[in-house]
């Protein structure tokens, strides 16, 4: 499918996942719009048509509020979302009918201190759905998790997962669906700390969550990012994380930004060989920041949902950002541009996301439009094959 608009009014940040999922001929997309409404869209591939449902029309105008979505085993869509540190509630809704978003059960809430983000993973070993999120005040914002054993109908208590004293750790994750979740993370926001990039994984041991370094060295039942394995030392030039996925060898691969300066962002790749992380290599130069004072906001990048040998990048071209595809044929040692997905744009094309197991006709989604700050934007969500 050539590039086309899927959601007329929508935006997202890159720390709520999955932003979109594919199943049985349909792609489901979560978003927040320029009026502060949180919603989901269903794109029917056979009909090539989209329909939408508003989950909450009283949130806030803030791109951090898009939902993480999950398709339950009964075929009903679950959406989890929160405000951006603006109240003390986590929110979720479950579709009323399998394979449809025409109706949802009433919104449910959970009391939590200033929550933000939603990161969802199901593990079959303990038949549990994990909701990762951030909570806390301005000086201590830990990464927490809560667990559901009934596909998100009810949730257990929140518990510490990844913490950092007086800092805000950021992570991206991927899971094997059975007993393990991998994390690529920073020790804080690059605006506030010298941000390095680390990896660790959580693996279930007789139902107990345990964290390990990349080589399997045991860390504990909670961890700080620095307890993990260092991928990139940001003590001189900061880094920030964008994506993590498994290669055909079962080992994790990561995408992150290295900042030569706040106006010179570089997209980087590294992979775990089974014994070490490869020296990070540059995929391409990304351009400058999207706006000030958020000088570490890049256009964004992600792995293709069906192949870690393909990535989608948002690169500054002149005054705007264009979406491009890069590929590797040597296991990530070198990368080359394959195509321009957008070109000649007079607006920004940013924050691509590729649904895992996607239909080839809709391989990547991104937002396109005018974006001044994370609380001031006029964007649509586009897609392409």
GIDAKA-V309837 format. One record per backbone hydrogen bond with DSSP energy under -1.0 kcal/mol. NH is the residue of the N-H (numbers start at 1). CO is the residue of the C=O. Records with the same first field share a line. If there is no record, write none. Layout:
NH=CO + CO
//
This chain:
4=383
6=381
7=381
10=379
11=32
17=118
21=28
23=26
26=23
27=43
28=21
29=41
30=19
31=39
32=11
33=37
36=33
38=56
39=31
40=53
41=29
42=51
43=27
44=49
45=25
48=44
49=44
51=42
53=40
55=38
56=38
59=36
62=60
63=374
65=62
68=80
69=18
70=78
72=76
75=72
78=70
79=93
80=68
81=91
85=83 + 115
90=110
91=81
92=108
93=79
95=77
96=103
99=75
100=97
105=94
108=92
110=90
112=88
116=134
119=132
120=17
121=130
123=128
124=177
125=178
128=123
129=148
130=121
131=146
132=119
133=144
134=116
135=142
136=113
137=140
141=167
142=135
143=162
144=133
145=159
146=131
148=129
153=150
156=147
159=145
161=143
162=143
163=223
167=164
172=184
174=182
176=180
181=202
182=174
183=200
184=172
185=198
186=170
192=189
193=189
195=193
197=232
198=185
199=229
200=183
201=212
202=181
203=210
204=179
205=208
208=205
210=203
211=220
212=201
213=217
216=213
219=211
220=211
223=161
227=224
228=225
229=199
231=197
232=197
239=195
240=257
242=255
243=255
245=253
247=251
250=247
253=245
254=270
255=243
256=268
257=240
258=266
259=238
260=264
261=264
264=261
265=287
266=258
267=284
268=256
269=281
270=254
272=252
273=276
278=271
281=269
283=267
286=265
290=297
295=293
297=294
302=312
304=310
310=307
311=326
312=302
313=324
314=300
315=322
316=286
317=320
320=317
322=315
324=313
325=339
326=311
327=336
328=309
333=330
336=327
338=325
339=325
341=323
342=323
348=369
349=321
350=367
351=299
353=365
357=305
358=355
362=359
363=384
364=384
365=353
366=382
367=350
368=380
369=348
370=378
372=376
373=376
376=373
378=370
380=368
381=7
382=366
383=4
384=364
385=1
//
